[in-house]
């Protein structure tokens, strides 16, 4: 598996969420050995189903200080 950020080697690891409500929760995912990016099943799903960016209109800005 190639890293989605830097395209380098990723290794499979088991991560532990120590901030879980009652018991620590462990999950498996992938970590890039170069940049440290972490991808698990939930992260991958969110990257696939990204919302479309909102198109915004540019507005003309008035300068803060007007001379003359």
Secondary structure, 3 states (H helix, E strand, C coil): CECCCCCCEEEEEEEEECCCCCCCEEEEEEEECCCCCEECHHHHHHHHCCCCCCCCCCCCCCCCCCCC
